Amino acid sequence: MSEKMTAYGFSKPGDTSKTPIFEETQLEKPQPSAHQLLVEIKAVGLNPTDIMTWKTKKDDDTFTVLGRDAAGIVREVGDDVTMFKPGDEVYYPGSSNIQGAQADFHVVDERMVALKPDNLDFAEAAALPLTALTAYETFNDRMHLPKQSEQTAALLIVGAAGGVGSIASQIALQDGIRVIGTASREESRNHLKDLGVTEIINHKENFKPQLEEVGIESVDYVFLAANADQNIEEVSKIISPQGHVCSILPLSNPLPKSFFGKSVSFSYELMYTRSVFETTDWIKQHEYLTELKEKVESGAIKTTLNHRFDKMNTETLSKAYEQLMTGHTNGKIVLEHQ
């Protein structure tokens, strides 16, 4: 007889103009196969992509479970698993082509999983995977940012106080990059200062005069970690000739014409690409998260957890998503489970 587990999600789309109303249900407990791990969930982090999944749900979809950041304990492994064993404490992101982790158990491919940092609890660890992988892939695979041994580069991070920006700022600083972050609220500016970002401009004002005040004429790299459409024109004025711009959001309009004159490179970053298409280099996600684990354990990088809910249920999930939907969250929101 098959086992059941508790999960939280939606059977119908609902009113997407309001806070999500979650349903509690019993689903079949998943079984791992091939390279998969069965993870007992201990904490789940929230991401804007969860909101996108909820808003695009169709009436005839199966029950939808959200939650694309998780930490927990491996309970079973598939026949082809080589890197993990039952009892391992792990952390990882989910993907857009599998169910989320707002449940008792979750199945995930080992190539996007790493051992949890020893000095973090499950909630602190669950705040990191998706955003950290987005930053690592942006810097290493899209922008090819120089490291400390090479020339010093200037990087502007738009939305530096958010979930992605908070971890991206720390990773770039550790790599010896000069980081200029954008933040409009005093709370966000203070958050960036706590992360070690000392040069901060307001993305609601013109970029160029603010950069000139700190002696910067242009920057070689721009990471659009938020509000891409609203800021692309300002970016076009301060990006260096032959610079590189990367966005985690699709642009609605064509790139500014000045990108052509400056020979500016532009790329997109979507952390789900490797998992959805099962690319041959998917193992890089395991490697990046393992590198992050080491940096966290050494004290070089700290968790971006900012809002913790100590129990997952329909009520706390709605409260957590209400906070996420304000768009004014510094760092990450995480719910603990069991």
C-alpha positions as CSV (number, residue, x, y, z in Angstrom):
1,M,0.0,0.0,0.0
2,S,1.4,3.4,-1.0
3,E,2.3,6.0,1.6
4,K,0.8,9.4,1.8
5,M,2.3,12.8,2.8
6,T,1.0,16.2,3.6
7,A,1.5,18.9,1.0
8,Y,0.4,22.6,0.6
9,G,-0.7,24.1,-2.7
10,F,-3.6,24.8,-5.0
11,S,-6.2,22.7,-6.9
12,K,-7.6,25.9,-8.7
13,P,-6.0,29.2,-9.7
14,G,-7.9,31.4,-7.3
15,D,-8.0,35.2,-7.2
16,T,-4.5,36.2,-8.2
17,S,-5.2,39.9,-7.2
18,K,-5.1,38.8,-3.6
19,T,-2.9,36.9,-1.3
20,P,-2.7,33.1,-2.1
21,I,-5.1,30.9,-0.1
22,F,-3.4,27.5,0.4
23,E,-5.0,24.1,0.7
24,E,-3.6,21.2,2.7
25,T,-3.9,17.8,1.1
26,Q,-2.6,14.3,1.1
27,L,-0.5,13.2,-1.9
28,E,1.4,10.1,-2.7
29,K,4.8,10.1,-1.1
30,P,7.2,10.2,-4.1
31,Q,9.8,7.6,-4.7
32,P,13.3,8.4,-6.0
33,S,14.8,6.8,-9.1
34,A,18.0,7.1,-11.2
35,H,19.9,10.2,-9.9
36,Q,17.1,11.3,-7.6
37,L,17.1,11.8,-3.8
38,L,14.0,11.6,-1.5
39,V,14.4,14.4,0.9
40,E,12.5,14.9,4.2
41,I,11.8,18.6,4.1
42,K,12.9,20.7,7.1
43,A,12.6,24.2,5.6
44,V,11.5,25.9,2.4
45,G,12.4,29.3,1.0
46,L,10.1,31.5,-1.0
47,N,10.9,33.1,-4.4
48,P,9.1,35.4,-6.8
49,T,9.0,32.5,-9.3
50,D,6.6,30.8,-6.9
51,I,4.2,33.7,-7.4
52,M,4.6,33.4,-11.2
53,T,3.7,29.6,-11.0
54,W,0.6,30.4,-8.9
55,K,-0.6,33.2,-11.2
56,T,-0.2,31.1,-14.3
57,K,-2.0,28.0,-12.9
58,K,-4.7,26.6,-15.2
59,D,-8.1,25.2,-14.1
60,D,-7.3,21.7,-15.5
61,D,-3.8,21.4,-13.9
62,T,-3.1,18.8,-11.3
63,F,-2.7,19.9,-7.6
64,T,0.2,22.4,-7.6
65,V,2.8,22.6,-4.9
66,L,5.1,25.6,-4.6
67,G,8.5,26.1,-2.9
68,R,11.7,26.1,-5.0
69,D,14.3,26.4,-2.3
70,A,14.7,23.6,0.3
71,A,16.8,22.1,3.0
72,G,16.3,18.7,4.6
73,I,17.5,15.2,5.2
74,V,18.1,12.5,2.6
75,R,15.9,9.5,3.4
76,E,16.2,7.4,0.2
77,V,18.3,7.4,-3.0
78,G,17.8,6.3,-6.5
79,D,19.9,3.4,-8.0
80,D,22.3,5.8,-9.9
81,V,23.0,8.2,-7.0
82,T,26.7,8.4,-6.2
83,M,27.2,11.6,-4.2
84,F,24.7,11.2,-1.3
85,K,23.4,8.7,1.2
86,P,20.5,8.5,3.6
87,G,21.0,10.7,6.6
88,D,22.9,13.5,4.7
89,E,21.7,17.0,5.5
90,V,21.3,18.8,2.1
91,Y,20.2,22.1,0.6
92,Y,19.1,22.8,-3.0
93,P,16.8,24.7,-5.4
94,G,13.9,23.1,-7.1
95,S,13.0,23.6,-10.7
96,S,10.2,24.9,-12.8
97,N,9.4,21.4,-14.2
98,I,8.9,19.5,-11.0
99,Q,6.6,19.9,-8.0
100,G,7.7,22.3,-5.2
101,A,8.9,21.4,-1.7
102,Q,6.1,22.7,0.4
103,A,5.4,19.2,1.6
104,D,6.7,16.5,4.0
105,F,8.9,15.0,1.3
106,H,10.4,16.0,-2.0
107,V,12.3,14.3,-4.9
108,V,15.2,16.1,-6.5
109,D,18.1,15.2,-8.8
110,E,21.4,15.0,-7.0
111,R,23.2,17.1,-9.6
112,M,21.5,20.3,-8.2
113,V,22.1,19.3,-4.5
114,A,24.9,19.9,-2.0
115,L,25.6,19.1,1.6
116,K,24.2,21.8,3.9
117,P,26.7,24.2,5.5
118,D,27.5,22.8,8.9
119,N,27.2,26.2,10.6
120,L,23.6,26.9,9.3
121,D,20.3,25.5,10.5
122,F,17.9,24.3,7.9
123,A,16.0,27.6,7.6
124,E,19.3,29.5,7.1
125,A,20.4,27.1,4.5
126,A,17.1,27.1,2.6
127,A,17.4,30.8,2.0
128,L,20.5,30.4,-0.2
129,P,20.3,27.9,-3.1
130,L,18.3,29.4,-5.9
131,T,19.6,32.9,-5.5
132,A,23.2,31.8,-5.0
133,L,23.1,29.7,-8.1
134,T,21.6,32.6,-10.1
135,A,24.6,34.7,-8.9
136,Y,27.2,32.1,-9.6
137,E,25.9,31.4,-13.1
138,T,25.6,35.1,-13.9
139,F,29.2,35.8,-12.8
140,N,30.9,32.7,-14.1
141,D,28.9,31.4,-17.0
142,R,27.3,34.6,-18.5
143,M,29.5,37.6,-17.6
144,H,32.8,35.7,-17.0
145,L,33.7,38.2,-14.3
146,P,37.5,38.5,-13.6
147,K,38.8,37.1,-10.3
148,Q,41.1,38.7,-7.7
149,S,44.3,37.8,-9.6
150,E,43.1,39.7,-12.7
151,Q,42.3,43.4,-13.2
152,T,39.8,45.0,-10.7
153,A,36.4,45.4,-12.3
154,A,33.4,47.5,-11.3
155,L,30.0,45.8,-11.1
156,L,26.7,47.6,-10.6
157,I,23.9,45.4,-9.1
158,V,20.4,46.7,-9.6
159,G,18.2,45.5,-6.8
160,A,21.2,44.6,-4.6
161,A,19.2,44.3,-1.3
162,G,16.8,41.7,-2.7
163,G,17.1,37.9,-2.5
164,V,19.4,37.5,-5.5
165,G,21.2,40.8,-4.9
166,S,22.0,40.1,-1.3
167,I,23.9,36.9,-2.1
168,A,25.3,38.2,-5.4
169,S,26.8,41.2,-3.6
170,Q,28.6,39.0,-1.1
171,I,30.0,36.6,-3.8
172,A,31.3,39.4,-6.0
173,L,33.0,41.2,-3.0
174,Q,34.7,37.9,-2.1
175,D,36.0,37.7,-5.7
176,G,37.6,41.1,-5.3
177,I,35.0,42.9,-7.5
178,R,34.2,46.6,-6.8
179,V,30.4,46.4,-6.1
180,I,28.1,49.3,-6.4
181,G,24.6,48.4,-5.2
182,T,21.3,50.1,-5.8
183,A,18.7,50.6,-3.1
184,S,15.9,53.2,-2.7
185,R,14.8,52.6,1.0
186,E,16.9,53.4,4.1
187,E,16.2,49.8,5.4
188,S,17.6,48.4,2.1
189,R,20.7,50.6,2.2
190,N,21.4,49.6,5.8
191,H,21.0,45.9,4.8
192,L,23.6,46.4,2.0
193,K,26.0,48.1,4.4
194,D,25.7,45.0,6.7
195,L,26.7,42.8,3.8
196,G,29.8,44.9,3.1
197,V,28.6,47.1,0.2
198,T,29.9,50.6,0.8
199,E,29.0,52.2,-2.5
200,I,25.2,52.5,-2.9
201,I,23.1,54.6,-5.3
202,N,19.3,55.1,-5.6
203,H,17.7,53.3,-8.6
204,K,14.8,55.7,-8.5
205,E,17.2,58.5,-9.5
206,N,19.5,59.0,-12.5
207,F,22.4,56.7,-12.3
208,K,25.2,58.7,-14.0
209,P,25.4,61.7,-11.6
210,Q,25.3,59.4,-8.6
211,L,28.2,57.3,-9.9
212,E,30.2,60.4,-10.8
213,E,29.9,61.5,-7.2
214,V,32.0,58.5,-6.2
215,G,34.4,58.9,-9.1
216,I,32.9,56.4,-11.5
217,E,32.4,57.4,-15.1
218,S,31.1,54.0,-16.3
219,V,31.0,50.4,-15.2
220,D,32.2,47.3,-17.0
221,Y,29.4,45.0,-15.7
222,V,25.8,45.5,-14.8
223,F,23.6,42.8,-13.1
224,L,19.9,43.5,-13.4
225,A,18.7,41.5,-10.4
226,A,15.4,43.5,-10.3
227,N,13.3,46.0,-12.2
228,A,15.0,45.3,-15.6
229,D,12.5,47.2,-17.7
230,Q,12.5,50.3,-15.4
231,N,16.3,50.6,-15.4
232,I,17.6,49.5,-18.7
233,E,17.8,53.1,-20.1
234,E,19.7,54.3,-17.1
235,V,22.1,51.3,-17.5
236,S,22.7,52.3,-21.2
237,K,24.1,55.6,-20.0
238,I,26.7,54.1,-17.6
239,I,27.7,50.8,-19.2
240,S,31.3,50.9,-20.5
241,P,32.1,50.3,-24.2
242,Q,32.4,46.5,-24.6
243,G,30.8,46.0,-21.2
244,H,28.4,43.3,-20.3
245,V,24.8,43.4,-19.0
246,C,22.9,40.4,-17.6
247,S,19.3,40.3,-16.6
248,I,17.3,37.7,-14.6
249,L,14.1,39.1,-16.0
250,P,12.9,39.2,-19.6
251,L,12.8,42.7,-21.1
252,S,9.6,43.9,-22.7
253,N,11.2,46.2,-25.2
254,P,14.2,46.1,-27.5
255,L,17.6,46.9,-26.1
256,P,18.7,50.6,-26.2
257,K,20.3,51.5,-29.5
258,S,23.4,52.7,-27.6
259,F,24.2,49.0,-26.8
260,F,25.0,48.6,-30.5
261,G,27.3,51.6,-30.7
262,K,29.2,50.5,-27.5
263,S,29.3,46.8,-28.6
264,V,27.7,45.9,-25.3
265,S,27.1,42.2,-24.7
266,F,23.8,41.3,-23.2
267,S,22.7,38.0,-21.7
268,Y,19.9,36.4,-19.7
269,E,20.3,34.2,-16.7
270,L,17.7,31.6,-15.7
271,M,18.8,29.1,-13.0
272,Y,16.2,26.6,-14.3
273,T,17.8,26.2,-17.7
274,R,20.2,23.4,-16.6
275,S,17.6,21.4,-14.8
276,V,14.8,21.8,-17.3
277,F,17.0,20.8,-20.3
278,E,19.2,18.4,-18.3
279,T,22.3,20.0,-19.9
280,T,25.5,18.1,-19.9
281,D,27.0,20.5,-17.4
282,W,24.2,20.3,-14.9
283,I,26.7,19.1,-12.3
284,K,28.0,22.7,-12.1
285,Q,25.0,23.5,-9.8
286,H,26.2,20.9,-7.3
287,E,29.7,22.3,-7.6
288,Y,28.6,25.9,-7.1
289,L,26.6,25.0,-4.0
290,T,29.5,23.0,-2.6
291,E,31.7,26.1,-3.1
292,L,29.1,28.2,-1.4
293,K,29.0,25.7,1.6
294,E,32.7,26.2,2.1
295,K,32.5,29.9,1.9
296,V,29.6,30.0,4.4
297,E,31.5,27.7,6.8
298,S,34.6,29.9,6.6
299,G,32.5,32.9,7.5
300,A,33.2,34.7,4.2
301,I,29.5,34.6,3.3
302,K,26.4,34.7,5.5
303,T,22.8,33.5,5.0
304,T,20.4,36.0,3.5
305,L,17.5,34.7,5.7
306,N,15.5,37.8,6.9
307,H,12.0,36.5,7.7
308,R,11.5,33.2,9.4
309,F,8.2,31.4,10.0
310,D,8.7,28.6,12.5
311,K,5.9,26.4,11.3
312,M,4.5,25.6,7.8
313,N,0.7,25.5,7.5
314,T,-1.9,27.1,5.4
315,E,-2.0,30.2,7.6
316,T,1.7,30.9,7.8
317,L,2.1,30.2,4.1
318,S,-0.4,32.9,3.2
319,K,1.3,35.3,5.6
320,A,4.7,34.6,4.1
321,Y,3.4,35.0,0.5
322,E,1.7,38.3,1.4
323,Q,5.1,39.6,2.6
324,L,6.8,38.3,-0.6
325,M,4.2,40.0,-2.8
326,T,4.9,43.5,-1.3
327,G,8.1,43.5,-3.3
328,H,9.9,45.2,-0.4
329,T,11.6,42.2,1.2
330,N,15.3,42.4,1.9
331,G,16.9,39.0,1.8
332,K,14.8,35.8,1.9
333,I,11.6,34.5,3.5
334,V,11.7,30.9,4.8
335,L,9.3,28.6,6.5
336,E,10.4,25.7,8.8
337,H,8.7,22.4,8.6
338,Q,8.1,19.5,11.1
